[in-house]
């Protein structure tokens, strides 16, 4: 449904309103970051601007400008937290591009030398593991 409007009941809008839980790692006035429940690699997390937009295509430029420094901050924290060799930043727009949740988000995916990625929206991770990983990111952010 390319060109569709923003649905205020998408799952990330519910997380932003506190209606469903998440493994939060960072929050400021404009952004929230939390662990992806179906990680493609150890430490995969999501950075979500609080401003509503379906994806990058309809996002407000000011919101984007506030979000990218947070993506950078979380990329460095995840690299440190998991001793990763690299970080992939991924962001999908519309179903044809692989988007499944229609509130703009950036994937921060730690990469490990020689290791591929698990499938996108593959297996649900254990919540204890996600909680442990969130703690490691929070500690890395505290430096
Ligand atoms: P995308 O396909 O780019 O829209 O990515 C959506 C991402 O959100 C996928 O990687 C999912 O694993 C992840 N996801 C879906 N539901 C939740 C949730 N409740 N909490 C955290 N991550 C989620």
Backbone and ligand atoms as CSV (ligand in chain L), in Angstrom:
chain,resi,resn,atom,element,x,y,z
A,1,UNK,N,N,0.838,-1.210,0.000
A,1,UNK,CA,C,0.000,0.000,0.000
A,1,UNK,C,C,0.870,1.257,0.000
A,2,UNK,N,N,1.636,1.417,-1.051
A,2,UNK,CA,C,2.502,2.579,-1.149
A,2,UNK,C,C,1.666,3.860,-1.114
A,3,UNK,N,N,2.164,4.878,-0.427
A,3,UNK,CA,C,1.443,6.138,-0.361
A,3,UNK,C,C,0.375,6.162,0.712
A,4,UNK,N,N,0.245,5.076,1.476
A,4,UNK,CA,C,-0.750,5.035,2.541
A,4,UNK,C,C,-0.383,6.033,3.630
A,5,UNK,N,N,-1.356,6.381,4.454
A,5,UNK,CA,C,-1.114,7.371,5.501
A,5,UNK,C,C,-0.617,6.700,6.779
A,6,UNK,N,N,-0.261,7.524,7.750
A,6,UNK,CA,C,0.245,7.034,9.033
A,6,UNK,C,C,-0.886,6.430,9.860
A,7,UNK,N,N,-0.656,5.235,10.373
A,7,UNK,CA,C,-1.636,4.551,11.232
A,7,UNK,C,C,-1.209,4.733,12.689
A,8,UNK,N,N,-2.002,5.439,13.469
A,8,UNK,CA,C,-1.613,5.739,14.855
A,8,UNK,C,C,-1.622,4.490,15.739
A,9,UNK,N,N,-2.125,3.373,15.221
A,9,UNK,CA,C,-2.134,2.139,16.007
A,9,UNK,C,C,-1.051,1.157,15.593
A,10,UNK,N,N,-0.037,1.638,14.855
A,10,UNK,CA,C,1.071,0.729,14.549
A,10,UNK,C,C,1.822,0.403,15.845
A,11,UNK,N,N,2.567,-0.716,15.814
A,11,UNK,CA,C,3.145,-1.246,17.060
A,11,UNK,C,C,4.159,-0.289,17.697
A,12,UNK,N,N,4.892,0.486,16.892
A,12,UNK,CA,C,5.864,1.405,17.491
A,12,UNK,C,C,5.157,2.624,18.087
A,13,UNK,N,N,4.042,3.044,17.504
A,13,UNK,CA,C,3.251,4.117,18.121
A,13,UNK,C,C,2.750,3.658,19.494
A,14,UNK,N,N,2.369,2.391,19.588
A,14,UNK,CA,C,1.901,1.853,20.879
A,14,UNK,C,C,3.047,1.800,21.883
A,15,UNK,N,N,4.235,1.420,21.417
A,15,UNK,CA,C,5.413,1.418,22.302
A,15,UNK,C,C,5.700,2.849,22.754
A,16,UNK,N,N,5.659,3.808,21.835
A,16,UNK,CA,C,5.940,5.213,22.183
A,16,UNK,C,C,4.922,5.743,23.192
A,17,UNK,N,N,3.689,5.281,23.128
A,17,UNK,CA,C,2.659,5.715,24.084
A,17,UNK,C,C,2.713,4.927,25.386
A,18,UNK,N,N,3.604,3.924,25.438
A,18,UNK,CA,C,3.735,3.119,26.646
A,18,UNK,C,C,2.626,2.083,26.788
A,19,UNK,N,N,1.941,1.789,25.709
A,19,UNK,CA,C,0.830,0.826,25.777
A,19,UNK,C,C,1.310,-0.616,25.701
A,20,UNK,N,N,2.490,-0.817,25.087
A,20,UNK,CA,C,3.105,-2.145,25.122
A,20,UNK,C,C,4.582,-1.965,25.474
A,21,UNK,N,N,5.151,-2.986,26.138
A,21,UNK,CA,C,6.514,-2.835,26.651
A,21,UNK,C,C,7.583,-2.983,25.574
A,22,UNK,N,N,8.780,-2.507,25.920
A,22,UNK,CA,C,9.937,-2.737,25.052
A,22,UNK,C,C,11.163,-2.824,25.948
A,23,UNK,N,N,12.248,-3.326,25.389
A,23,UNK,CA,C,13.533,-3.348,26.101
A,23,UNK,C,C,14.268,-2.064,25.727
A,24,UNK,N,N,13.936,-1.021,26.470
A,24,UNK,CA,C,14.435,0.326,26.147
A,24,UNK,C,C,15.930,0.457,26.445
A,25,UNK,N,N,16.657,1.127,25.555
A,25,UNK,CA,C,18.075,1.396,25.807
A,25,UNK,C,C,18.374,2.888,25.887
A,26,UNK,N,N,17.507,3.704,25.284
A,26,UNK,CA,C,17.781,5.149,25.254
A,26,UNK,C,C,16.479,5.899,24.981
A,27,UNK,N,N,16.339,7.060,25.615
A,27,UNK,CA,C,15.202,7.932,25.299
A,27,UNK,C,C,15.616,9.376,25.520
A,28,UNK,N,N,15.199,10.256,24.613
A,28,UNK,CA,C,15.288,11.697,24.855
A,28,UNK,C,C,13.980,12.314,24.381
A,29,UNK,N,N,13.925,13.624,24.291
A,29,UNK,CA,C,12.665,14.296,23.973
A,29,UNK,C,C,12.129,13.904,22.594
A,30,UNK,N,N,13.017,13.512,21.702
A,30,UNK,CA,C,12.624,13.289,20.300
A,30,UNK,C,C,12.755,11.859,19.816
A,31,UNK,N,N,13.440,11.018,20.561
A,31,UNK,CA,C,13.707,9.653,20.076
A,31,UNK,C,C,13.604,8.609,21.184
A,32,UNK,N,N,13.338,7.385,20.765
A,32,UNK,CA,C,13.355,6.223,21.659
A,32,UNK,C,C,14.136,5.129,20.941
A,33,UNK,N,N,14.947,4.385,21.698
A,33,UNK,CA,C,15.670,3.249,21.116
A,33,UNK,C,C,15.440,2.027,21.985
A,34,UNK,N,N,15.226,0.890,21.336
A,34,UNK,CA,C,14.950,-0.360,22.071
A,34,UNK,C,C,15.428,-1.549,21.251
A,35,UNK,N,N,15.564,-2.701,21.946
A,35,UNK,CA,C,16.054,-3.899,21.268
A,35,UNK,C,C,14.994,-4.418,20.300
A,36,UNK,N,N,15.437,-4.868,19.127
A,36,UNK,CA,C,14.549,-5.529,18.169
A,36,UNK,C,C,14.231,-6.928,18.716
A,37,UNK,N,N,12.946,-7.288,18.748
A,37,UNK,CA,C,12.559,-8.586,19.332
A,37,UNK,C,C,12.911,-9.773,18.424
A,38,UNK,N,N,13.186,-9.496,17.160
A,38,UNK,CA,C,13.610,-10.574,16.246
A,38,UNK,C,C,14.955,-10.184,15.640
A,39,UNK,N,N,16.002,-10.179,16.483
A,39,UNK,CA,C,17.295,-9.637,16.048
A,39,UNK,C,C,17.904,-10.426,14.886
A,40,UNK,N,N,18.471,-9.677,13.961
A,40,UNK,CA,C,19.178,-10.303,12.835
A,40,UNK,C,C,20.612,-10.625,13.198
A,41,UNK,N,N,21.092,-10.021,14.307
A,41,UNK,CA,C,22.384,-10.398,14.874
A,41,UNK,C,C,22.334,-9.992,16.342
A,42,UNK,N,N,23.309,-10.472,17.113
A,42,UNK,CA,C,23.363,-10.155,18.544
A,42,UNK,C,C,23.463,-8.643,18.730
A,43,UNK,N,N,22.504,-8.060,19.438
A,43,UNK,CA,C,22.562,-6.631,19.742
A,43,UNK,C,C,21.769,-5.740,18.802
A,44,UNK,N,N,21.029,-6.329,17.873
A,44,UNK,CA,C,20.216,-5.556,16.910
A,44,UNK,C,C,19.206,-4.690,17.679
A,45,UNK,N,N,19.256,-3.386,17.431
A,45,UNK,CA,C,18.319,-2.477,18.098
A,45,UNK,C,C,17.723,-1.511,17.090
A,46,UNK,N,N,16.716,-0.798,17.534
A,46,UNK,CA,C,15.976,0.118,16.666
A,46,UNK,C,C,15.974,1.516,17.259
A,47,UNK,N,N,16.162,2.517,16.418
A,47,UNK,CA,C,16.057,3.919,16.838
A,47,UNK,C,C,14.823,4.509,16.162
A,48,UNK,N,N,13.922,5.043,16.991
A,48,UNK,CA,C,12.611,5.478,16.513
A,48,UNK,C,C,12.385,6.953,16.868
A,49,UNK,N,N,12.199,7.812,15.868
A,49,UNK,CA,C,11.823,9.189,16.200
A,49,UNK,C,C,10.412,9.209,16.790
A,50,UNK,N,N,10.190,10.086,17.744
A,50,UNK,CA,C,8.852,10.162,18.340
A,50,UNK,C,C,7.846,10.812,17.393
A,51,UNK,N,N,8.317,11.694,16.525
A,51,UNK,CA,C,7.412,12.350,15.576
A,51,UNK,C,C,6.817,11.297,14.645
A,52,UNK,N,N,5.492,11.348,14.432
A,52,UNK,CA,C,4.870,10.340,13.577
A,52,UNK,C,C,5.214,10.520,12.110
A,53,UNK,N,N,5.747,9.466,11.506
A,53,UNK,CA,C,5.823,9.404,10.040
A,53,UNK,C,C,5.830,7.931,9.695
A,54,UNK,N,N,5.315,7.627,8.527
A,54,UNK,CA,C,5.205,6.227,8.105
A,54,UNK,C,C,6.588,5.626,7.848
A,55,UNK,N,N,7.447,6.437,7.276
A,55,UNK,CA,C,8.822,6.008,6.996
A,55,UNK,C,C,9.638,7.243,6.602
A,56,UNK,N,N,10.803,7.016,5.997
A,56,UNK,CA,C,11.681,8.139,5.623
A,56,UNK,C,C,11.021,9.065,4.600
A,57,UNK,N,N,10.176,8.502,3.769
A,57,UNK,CA,C,9.645,9.239,2.620
A,57,UNK,C,C,8.748,10.401,3.018
A,58,UNK,N,N,8.035,10.253,4.140
A,58,UNK,CA,C,7.130,11.317,4.579
A,58,UNK,C,C,7.618,11.985,5.870
A,59,UNK,N,N,8.867,11.711,6.264
A,59,UNK,CA,C,9.372,12.245,7.533
A,59,UNK,C,C,9.671,13.736,7.433
A,60,UNK,N,N,9.492,14.386,8.558
A,60,UNK,CA,C,9.838,15.798,8.675
A,60,UNK,C,C,11.367,15.930,8.759
A,61,UNK,N,N,11.938,16.844,7.988
A,61,UNK,CA,C,13.399,16.970,7.922
A,61,UNK,C,C,14.001,17.317,9.287
A,62,UNK,N,N,13.268,18.075,10.083
A,62,UNK,CA,C,13.776,18.434,11.417
A,62,UNK,C,C,13.852,17.191,12.303
A,63,UNK,N,N,12.842,16.348,12.206
A,63,UNK,CA,C,12.852,15.103,12.993
A,63,UNK,C,C,14.014,14.219,12.553
A,64,UNK,N,N,14.244,14.160,11.267
A,64,UNK,CA,C,15.370,13.357,10.763
A,64,UNK,C,C,16.695,13.888,11.291
A,65,UNK,N,N,16.822,15.201,11.291
A,65,UNK,CA,C,18.076,15.815,11.740
A,65,UNK,C,C,18.334,15.524,13.221
A,66,UNK,N,N,17.270,15.358,13.983
A,66,UNK,CA,C,17.443,15.021,15.408
A,66,UNK,C,C,17.719,13.535,15.597
A,67,UNK,N,N,17.284,12.736,14.652
A,67,UNK,CA,C,17.382,11.281,14.824
A,67,UNK,C,C,18.763,10.741,14.467
A,68,UNK,N,N,19.366,11.276,13.409
A,68,UNK,CA,C,20.622,10.676,12.928
A,68,UNK,C,C,21.746,10.721,13.980
A,69,UNK,N,N,21.905,11.811,14.744
A,69,UNK,CA,C,22.936,11.769,15.791
A,69,UNK,C,C,22.668,10.681,16.843
A,70,UNK,N,N,21.388,10.379,17.064
A,70,UNK,CA,C,21.057,9.313,18.022
A,70,UNK,C,C,21.394,7.944,17.410
A,71,UNK,N,N,21.155,7.802,16.116
A,71,UNK,CA,C,21.556,6.564,15.430
A,71,UNK,C,C,23.069,6.374,15.579
A,72,UNK,N,N,23.815,7.449,15.395
A,72,UNK,CA,C,25.280,7.363,15.539
A,72,UNK,C,C,25.679,6.976,16.967
A,73,UNK,N,N,25.026,7.623,17.933
A,73,UNK,CA,C,25.323,7.337,19.351
A,73,UNK,C,C,25.055,5.855,19.672
A,74,UNK,N,N,23.921,5.345,19.209
A,74,UNK,CA,C,23.566,3.955,19.485
A,74,UNK,C,C,24.446,2.985,18.700
A,75,UNK,N,N,24.870,3.379,17.495
A,75,UNK,CA,C,25.765,2.518,16.714
A,75,UNK,C,C,27.092,2.342,17.457
A,76,UNK,N,N,27.619,3.436,17.989
A,76,UNK,CA,C,28.875,3.341,18.753
A,76,UNK,C,C,28.677,2.541,20.038
A,77,UNK,N,N,27.548,2.761,20.714
A,77,UNK,CA,C,27.278,2.030,21.964
A,77,UNK,C,C,27.150,0.536,21.681
A,78,UNK,N,N,26.433,0.182,20.605
A,78,UNK,CA,C,26.248,-1.237,20.287
A,78,UNK,C,C,27.583,-1.874,19.906
A,79,UNK,N,N,28.406,-1.132,19.169
A,79,UNK,CA,C,29.721,-1.672,18.770
A,79,UNK,C,C,30.546,-1.996,20.017
A,80,UNK,N,N,30.522,-1.059,20.980
A,80,UNK,CA,C,31.268,-1.270,22.228
A,80,UNK,C,C,30.639,-2.399,23.050
A,81,UNK,N,N,29.314,-2.358,23.190
A,81,UNK,CA,C,28.622,-3.301,24.086
A,81,UNK,C,C,28.848,-4.749,23.672
A,82,UNK,N,N,28.876,-4.995,22.363
A,82,UNK,CA,C,28.942,-6.381,21.881
A,82,UNK,C,C,30.284,-6.705,21.232
A,83,UNK,N,N,31.224,-5.764,21.373
A,83,UNK,CA,C,32.546,-5.957,20.778
A,83,UNK,C,C,32.408,-6.343,19.298
A,84,UNK,N,N,31.518,-5.624,18.603
A,84,UNK,CA,C,31.225,-5.932,17.199
A,84,UNK,C,C,32.357,-5.437,16.306
A,85,UNK,N,N,32.475,-6.062,15.140
A,85,UNK,CA,C,33.504,-5.652,14.175
A,85,UNK,C,C,33.010,-4.543,13.263
A,86,UNK,N,N,31.689,-4.401,13.172
A,86,UNK,CA,C,31.107,-3.353,12.327
A,86,UNK,C,C,29.646,-3.176,12.675
A,87,UNK,N,N,29.029,-2.202,12.073
A,87,UNK,CA,C,27.602,-1.916,12.316
A,87,UNK,C,C,26.940,-1.659,10.965
A,88,UNK,N,N,25.833,-2.340,10.723
A,88,UNK,CA,C,24.998,-2.001,9.563
A,88,UNK,C,C,23.829,-1.151,10.045
A,89,UNK,N,N,23.578,-0.055,9.328
A,89,UNK,CA,C,22.378,0.751,9.561
A,89,UNK,C,C,21.419,0.433,8.417
A,90,UNK,N,N,20.216,-0.001,8.771
A,90,UNK,CA,C,19.253,-0.366,7.730
A,90,UNK,C,C,17.944,0.385,7.965
A,91,UNK,N,N,17.258,0.668,6.898
A,91,UNK,CA,C,16.010,1.441,7.011
A,91,UNK,C,C,15.194,1.153,5.757
A,92,UNK,N,N,13.983,0.655,5.939
A,92,UNK,CA,C,13.175,0.171,4.814
A,92,UNK,C,C,11.934,1.040,4.639
A,93,UNK,N,N,11.571,1.283,3.387
A,93,UNK,CA,C,10.428,2.144,3.076
A,93,UNK,C,C,9.446,1.426,2.161
A,94,UNK,N,N,8.303,1.112,2.742
A,94,UNK,CA,C,7.181,0.456,2.041
A,94,UNK,C,C,7.434,-1.056,1.871
A,95,UNK,N,N,6.347,-1.796,1.705
A,95,UNK,CA,C,6.432,-3.264,1.671
A,95,UNK,C,C,7.424,-3.798,0.634
A,96,UNK,N,N,7.474,-3.174,-0.531
A,96,UNK,CA,C,8.371,-3.675,-1.581
A,96,UNK,C,C,9.828,-3.629,-1.146
A,97,UNK,N,N,10.125,-2.741,-0.186
A,97,UNK,CA,C,11.492,-2.595,0.310
A,97,UNK,C,C,11.718,-3.389,1.598
A,98,UNK,N,N,10.697,-4.099,2.067
A,98,UNK,CA,C,10.856,-4.927,3.261
A,98,UNK,C,C,10.315,-4.328,4.542
A,99,UNK,N,N,9.688,-3.140,4.467
A,99,UNK,CA,C,9.155,-2.532,5.694
A,99,UNK,C,C,7.956,-3.333,6.190
A,100,UNK,N,N,7.941,-3.576,7.501
A,100,UNK,CA,C,6.817,-4.318,8.095
A,100,UNK,C,C,6.122,-3.535,9.194
A,101,UNK,N,N,6.782,-2.530,9.769
A,101,UNK,CA,C,6.154,-1.676,10.790
A,101,UNK,C,C,6.192,-0.247,10.250
A,102,UNK,N,N,5.009,0.377,10.231
A,102,UNK,CA,C,4.881,1.653,9.503
A,102,UNK,C,C,4.950,2.874,10.417
A,103,UNK,N,N,6.037,2.935,11.161
A,103,UNK,CA,C,6.480,4.145,11.873
A,103,UNK,C,C,7.989,4.171,11.645
A,104,UNK,N,N,8.505,5.294,11.165
A,104,UNK,CA,C,9.928,5.370,10.800
A,104,UNK,C,C,10.839,4.806,11.891
A,105,UNK,N,N,11.781,3.981,11.474
A,105,UNK,CA,C,12.783,3.454,12.407
A,105,UNK,C,C,14.052,3.114,11.639
A,106,UNK,N,N,15.154,3.190,12.365
A,106,UNK,CA,C,16.470,2.829,11.841
A,106,UNK,C,C,16.949,1.587,12.582
A,107,UNK,N,N,17.357,0.587,11.829
A,107,UNK,CA,C,17.934,-0.628,12.412
A,107,UNK,C,C,19.424,-0.379,12.663
A,108,UNK,N,N,19.880,-0.672,13.866
A,108,UNK,CA,C,21.309,-0.646,14.198
A,108,UNK,C,C,21.706,-2.103,14.434
A,109,UNK,N,N,22.481,-2.650,13.492
A,109,UNK,CA,C,22.737,-4.096,13.491
A,109,UNK,C,C,24.238,-4.358,13.632
A,110,UNK,N,N,24.658,-4.822,14.818
A,110,UNK,CA,C,26.076,-5.159,14.981
A,110,UNK,C,C,26.466,-6.290,14.028
A,111,UNK,N,N,27.659,-6.182,13.470
A,111,UNK,CA,C,28.155,-7.200,12.532
A,111,UNK,C,C,29.440,-7.806,13.070
A,112,UNK,N,N,29.576,-9.102,12.830
A,112,UNK,CA,C,30.700,-9.865,13.343
A,112,UNK,C,C,31.424,-10.506,12.168
A,113,UNK,N,N,32.733,-10.318,12.134
A,113,UNK,CA,C,33.553,-10.806,11.012
A,113,UNK,C,C,33.191,-12.242,10.648
A,114,UNK,N,N,32.873,-12.456,9.395
A,114,UNK,CA,C,32.612,-13.819,8.916
A,114,UNK,C,C,31.196,-14.312,9.169
A,115,UNK,N,N,30.385,-13.550,9.901
A,115,UNK,CA,C,29.029,-14.011,10.249
A,115,UNK,C,C,27.986,-13.288,9.403
A,116,UNK,N,N,27.071,-14.034,8.864
A,116,UNK,CA,C,25.967,-13.441,8.107
A,116,UNK,C,C,24.881,-12.946,9.040
A,117,UNK,N,N,23.786,-12.503,8.434
A,117,UNK,CA,C,22.642,-12.032,9.229
A,117,UNK,C,C,21.572,-13.103,9.257
A,118,UNK,N,N,20.842,-13.173,10.370
A,118,UNK,CA,C,19.640,-14.008,10.423
A,118,UNK,C,C,18.561,-13.324,9.577
A,119,UNK,N,N,17.505,-14.047,9.204
A,119,UNK,CA,C,16.464,-13.437,8.368
A,119,UNK,C,C,15.790,-12.251,9.049
A,120,UNK,N,N,15.361,-11.298,8.233
A,120,UNK,CA,C,14.584,-10.143,8.692
A,120,UNK,C,C,13.238,-10.644,9.216
A,121,UNK,N,N,12.852,-10.165,10.410
A,121,UNK,CA,C,11.634,-10.627,11.101
A,121,UNK,C,C,11.570,-12.158,11.125
A,122,UNK,N,N,12.666,-12.753,11.559
A,122,UNK,CA,C,12.751,-14.216,11.655
A,122,UNK,C,C,12.244,-14.712,12.988
A,123,UNK,N,N,13.192,-15.132,13.846
A,123,UNK,CA,C,12.818,-15.764,15.113
A,123,UNK,C,C,12.774,-14.777,16.268
A,124,UNK,N,N,11.778,-14.930,17.128
A,124,UNK,CA,C,11.650,-14.106,18.338
A,124,UNK,C,C,12.756,-14.493,19.327
A,125,UNK,N,N,13.460,-13.503,19.858
A,125,UNK,CA,C,14.521,-13.757,20.844
A,125,UNK,C,C,13.896,-13.900,22.236
A,126,UNK,N,N,14.546,-14.658,23.079
A,126,UNK,CA,C,14.144,-14.819,24.478
A,126,UNK,C,C,14.197,-13.460,25.191
A,127,UNK,N,N,13.187,-13.152,25.995
A,127,UNK,CA,C,13.140,-11.829,26.630
A,127,UNK,C,C,14.251,-11.625,27.664
A,128,UNK,N,N,14.705,-12.717,28.267
A,128,UNK,CA,C,15.827,-12.593,29.200
A,128,UNK,C,C,17.087,-12.159,28.473
A,129,UNK,N,N,17.287,-12.720,27.310
A,129,UNK,CA,C,18.460,-12.357,26.490
A,129,UNK,C,C,18.359,-10.896,26.063
A,130,UNK,N,N,17.163,-10.485,25.614
A,130,UNK,CA,C,16.979,-9.084,25.184
A,130,UNK,C,C,17.224,-8.125,26.351
A,131,UNK,N,N,16.762,-8.509,27.528
A,131,UNK,CA,C,16.971,-7.658,28.712
A,131,UNK,C,C,18.467,-7.542,29.016
A,132,UNK,N,N,19.182,-8.665,28.928
A,132,UNK,CA,C,20.644,-8.643,29.164
A,132,UNK,C,C,21.341,-7.754,28.122
A,133,UNK,N,N,20.911,-7.864,26.871
A,133,UNK,CA,C,21.540,-7.070,25.806
A,133,UNK,C,C,21.249,-5.578,25.994
A,134,UNK,N,N,20.004,-5.269,26.387
A,134,UNK,CA,C,19.652,-3.863,26.645
A,134,UNK,C,C,20.550,-3.294,27.737
A,135,UNK,N,N,20.794,-4.093,28.774
A,135,UNK,CA,C,21.639,-3.642,29.884
A,135,UNK,C,C,23.057,-3.322,29.386
A,136,UNK,N,N,23.571,-4.162,28.502
A,136,UNK,CA,C,24.923,-3.938,27.967
A,136,UNK,C,C,24.990,-2.635,27.160
A,137,UNK,N,N,23.928,-2.355,26.389
A,137,UNK,CA,C,23.915,-1.111,25.600
A,137,UNK,C,C,23.840,0.096,26.545
A,138,UNK,N,N,22.992,-0.002,27.551
A,138,UNK,CA,C,22.852,1.109,28.510
A,138,UNK,C,C,24.200,1.370,29.201
A,139,UNK,N,N,24.881,0.299,29.593
A,139,UNK,CA,C,26.203,0.458,30.233
A,139,UNK,C,C,27.192,1.107,29.270
A,140,UNK,N,N,27.150,0.690,28.003
A,140,UNK,CA,C,28.071,1.272,27.016
A,140,UNK,C,C,27.759,2.764,26.805
A,141,UNK,N,N,26.485,3.117,26.842
A,141,UNK,CA,C,26.115,4.536,26.688
A,141,UNK,C,C,26.624,5.373,27.859
A,142,UNK,N,N,26.692,4.724,29.026
A,142,UNK,CA,C,27.168,5.452,30.214
A,142,UNK,C,C,28.690,5.565,30.209
A,143,UNK,N,N,29.292,4.804,29.285
A,143,UNK,CA,C,30.730,4.906,29.067
A,143,UNK,C,C,31.562,4.392,30.205
L,1,LIG,P1,P,10.885,-3.162,9.293
L,1,LIG,O1,O,10.622,-4.444,8.558
L,1,LIG,O2,O,12.035,-2.380,8.834
L,1,LIG,O3,O,9.592,-2.389,9.384
L,1,LIG,O4,O,11.309,-3.612,10.731
L,1,LIG,C1,C,10.463,-3.823,11.801
L,1,LIG,C2,C,11.307,-4.436,12.882
L,1,LIG,O5,O,10.584,-4.351,14.082
L,1,LIG,C3,C,11.625,-5.919,12.655
L,1,LIG,O6,O,13.030,-6.087,12.700
L,1,LIG,C4,C,10.931,-6.615,13.816
L,1,LIG,O7,O,11.671,-7.700,14.294
L,1,LIG,C5,C,10.813,-5.509,14.829
L,1,LIG,N1,N,9.697,-5.583,15.763
L,1,LIG,C6,C,8.418,-5.908,15.498
L,1,LIG,N2,N,7.669,-5.813,16.625
L,1,LIG,C7,C,8.499,-5.382,17.607
L,1,LIG,C8,C,8.341,-5.094,18.989
L,1,LIG,N3,N,7.163,-5.203,19.608
L,1,LIG,N4,N,9.420,-4.687,19.691
L,1,LIG,C9,C,10.639,-4.577,19.087
L,1,LIG,N5,N,10.846,-4.837,17.796
L,1,LIG,C10,C,9.801,-5.237,17.054
